[in-house]
Amino acid sequence: MKTMQLIRAVLASAVVSLGVNGQALAQFPGGPAEQGPARDVAPIDLTGQWVSIVTEDWRFRMVTPPRNDYPGLPLNQAARAVADAWDPERDAAEGDECKSYGAAAIMRVPGRLRILWAGDSTLEIETDAGRQTRRLHFNGAPEPVGEPTWQGVSEAEWVMHGTGRGQPAVNGTLKVETTGMRAGYLRKNGVPYSENARLTEYFELLTHPDGTEWLVALSILDDPEYFTTRVITSSNFRRQTDRSGWDPQPCRAQ
């Protein structure tokens, strides 16, 4: 499935499950954003506080599943060997409690997000779960590549949507490519991803008839070291009108 078709399929699912405005589905094809500082040309406003709404994979996200419980994932033999050897006590003893809070997994961890601009070309996503901070860099100016980190290096761009050929753009999508991630867990029970993984994400805004705003985050993980095909998930967040409920908690190995 082509990328834009994939985004439309995910949005269609969100429209059905959340009962939101489906106007965004008619806004393809798209193209690059206008030239200028990323903050100034942003087609959508992602800043503010969001709370995750778990609408799928409840038993893998709201509680820690037991060892060997990984249905629905295209794991290869190497990945199964790592997952079957999962030992949260060993991870804690080695200071690796944050293995399931890296960029490839953090959007699936229930909690709250705070999104803010840190300058004209860097958008930050803070999570209260695990106290993580992601930095999304626009205009081809990412952080220097060094040792792998939990959140890796993320390059971002706005992809504009138009109403049709020759029509002006009316909305947009945030696209993020992340590499340089430290090897971690895609699920808390030891399902691995490697340092060579590439994460592609698309962030969309949708509006419910009651006026509430929803953020849909589509994640595509490519990691041939551990998966026989790419892993695709989507996560839903509802915008909060205030900063209540923010509860920073450290990473937990289990």
C-alpha positions in Angstrom: 0.0 0.0 0.0 1.4 3.4 -0.9 2.1 5.8 1.9 -0.7 8.3 1.2 -3.2 5.4 0.8 -2.0 4.1 4.1 -2.5 7.4 5.9 -6.0 7.6 4.4 -6.8 4.1 5.6 -5.7 5.0 9.1 -7.6 8.2 9.1 -10.7 6.4 7.9 -10.4 4.0 10.8 -10.0 7.0 13.2 -13.1 8.6 11.7 -15.1 5.5 12.4 -13.7 4.7 15.9 -13.6 8.3 17.2 -16.6 9.8 15.4 -14.5 12.7 14.1 -14.8 15.0 11.2 -13.7 13.2 8.0 -12.9 16.3 6.0 -9.2 15.5 6.1 -9.8 12.4 4.0 -10.5 14.5 0.9 -7.3 16.6 1.2 -4.9 14.5 -0.8 -2.7 14.6 -2.8 -0.1 16.8 -1.0 3.3 18.3 -1.4 6.1 20.1 0.5 5.3 23.1 2.7 6.0 26.7 1.9 9.6 27.9 2.4 10.3 29.5 5.8 10.8 28.7 9.5 8.9 25.5 10.3 7.0 27.2 13.1 5.8 30.0 10.8 4.6 27.8 8.0 3.1 25.1 10.2 -0.3 24.1 8.7 -1.6 22.6 11.9 -1.1 23.5 15.6 0.1 20.5 17.6 1.3 22.4 20.6 -0.4 21.9 24.0 -1.1 18.9 26.2 -2.6 15.6 25.0 -3.8 12.5 26.7 -3.6 9.0 25.1 -6.9 7.2 24.5 -6.2 3.5 24.2 -8.6 2.1 21.5 -6.6 -1.0 20.5 -4.1 -3.5 21.9 -5.3 -2.7 25.4 -3.8 -5.8 27.1 -0.4 -5.0 25.6 -0.4 -1.3 26.5 -2.3 -0.9 29.8 -0.6 -3.9 31.5 2.7 -5.6 31.0 2.1 -8.9 29.1 3.8 -12.0 30.2 6.9 -13.4 28.5 6.3 -15.2 25.2 3.1 -13.2 24.6 3.6 -11.4 21.2 0.8 -12.3 18.8 0.2 -10.1 15.8 3.8 -9.1 15.3 5.9 -10.4 12.4 8.9 -11.5 14.5 11.7 -13.5 13.0 13.6 -16.2 14.8 16.2 -13.8 16.2 13.5 -11.5 17.7 11.7 -14.5 19.3 15.0 -15.5 20.9 15.4 -12.0 22.4 11.8 -11.8 23.5 11.8 -15.2 25.1 14.8 -14.3 27.2 13.2 -11.1 28.5 14.2 -10.5 32.2 12.9 -7.2 33.6 15.0 -7.7 36.8 18.1 -7.9 34.8 17.2 -4.8 32.8 16.6 -2.9 36.0 19.9 -4.1 37.5 21.7 -2.9 34.3 20.0 0.5 34.3 17.9 -0.3 31.2 14.5 0.5 32.6 13.8 2.7 29.7 14.1 0.0 27.0 10.3 0.2 26.3 10.3 4.1 26.3 12.4 4.7 23.2 11.1 6.5 20.1 9.8 3.4 18.4 7.5 2.6 21.4 6.9 5.8 23.4 3.8 6.9 21.5 2.1 3.6 22.5 2.8 4.1 26.2 -0.3 5.4 28.0 0.1 8.8 29.4 0.2 12.5 28.5 2.2 14.5 25.9 3.3 18.1 26.0 4.2 19.5 22.6 6.0 22.8 22.3 8.3 24.7 20.0 11.9 25.0 21.1 12.9 27.6 18.6 11.8 28.1 15.0 12.9 24.7 13.7 12.6 22.3 16.6 9.4 20.8 17.9 9.6 19.0 21.2 7.4 16.2 22.5 7.6 15.6 26.2 6.0 12.5 27.8 5.1 12.1 31.5 5.5 8.4 31.0 9.2 7.7 31.4 10.0 11.5 31.5 11.2 11.4 27.8 11.8 14.3 25.4 11.7 13.9 21.7 13.2 16.6 19.5 11.9 16.9 16.0 14.2 18.9 13.7 13.0 20.7 10.6 14.9 22.3 7.7 17.6 19.6 7.5 19.3 20.7 10.7 19.0 17.7 13.1 21.2 17.0 16.1 24.7 15.8 15.4 24.7 12.0 15.0 26.6 10.4 17.9 26.0 7.4 20.1 22.5 5.9 19.8 20.0 7.3 22.3 16.5 6.2 23.3 14.8 8.9 21.2 17.3 8.9 18.4 17.7 11.6 15.8 14.4 12.8 14.2 14.1 14.9 11.0 10.7 16.4 10.5 8.8 18.1 7.6 5.4 19.4 6.9 3.5 17.7 4.1 0.8 19.9 2.7 -2.7 18.7 1.7 -4.6 20.4 -1.2 -8.2 20.0 -2.3 -7.1 19.0 -5.8 -4.8 19.8 -8.6 -4.0 23.5 -8.8 -5.8 24.2 -5.5 -4.2 25.9 -2.5 -3.1 23.7 0.4 -5.6 23.8 3.3 -4.1 21.5 5.8 -1.1 19.3 6.5 0.6 16.4 8.0 3.7 16.2 10.2 6.1 13.6 8.8 9.0 12.5 11.0 11.9 10.1 10.2 13.9 8.8 13.2 17.1 6.8 13.1 20.1 6.5 15.6 17.9 4.9 18.2 19.4 2.8 21.0 18.1 -0.8 20.8 15.0 -1.2 22.8 11.6 -2.9 23.2 8.6 -2.4 21.0 6.5 -4.0 23.6 7.3 -4.0 27.3 7.7 -7.7 27.5 10.9 -7.8 25.6 9.9 -7.7 21.9 13.0 -6.0 20.5 13.9 -3.5 17.9 17.5 -2.9 16.8 19.8 0.1 16.5 19.4 -0.1 12.7 15.7 0.4 12.9 14.1 3.3 11.0 10.9 4.8 12.3 8.6 6.8 10.0 5.7 8.7 11.6 2.8 10.8 10.3 0.9 13.0 12.8 -2.6 14.2 11.8 -5.2 16.4 13.5 -8.9 15.5 13.4 -11.9 17.4 14.9 -14.9 15.8 16.7 -18.3 17.3 16.1 -18.3 18.4 19.7 -15.2 20.5 19.0 -12.6 18.3 20.7 -9.4 17.8 18.8 -7.7 14.5 18.2 -4.1 13.7 17.3 -3.6 10.5 15.3 0.0 9.2 15.2 0.7 6.6 12.5 4.0 4.8 13.1 5.8 2.6 10.5 8.8 0.7 11.9 11.3 -0.9 9.4 13.7 -3.3 11.1 14.8 -6.3 9.0 17.0 -7.5 11.8 14.0 -8.5 13.9 10.9 -8.3 11.7 9.9 -10.1 8.5 7.9 -7.0 7.4 7.3 -3.5 8.6 5.3 -2.9 11.8 2.4 -0.4 11.5 0.5 1.0 14.4 -1.7 4.1 15.1 -2.2 5.8 18.4 -4.9 8.3 19.4 -4.6 11.3 21.7 -7.2 13.9 22.7 -6.3 17.5 23.3 -6.7 18.7 26.9 -7.9 22.2 27.6 -5.5 22.6 30.5 -2.4 21.1 32.0 -4.1 19.0 34.6 -3.2 15.3 35.1 0.4 15.8 34.2 2.2 13.1 36.3 5.9 12.5 35.3 6.9 9.0 36.2 10.3 7.3 35.8 10.8 4.4 33.4 9.8 1.1 34.7 11.3 -2.2 33.6 8.0 -4.0 34.2 
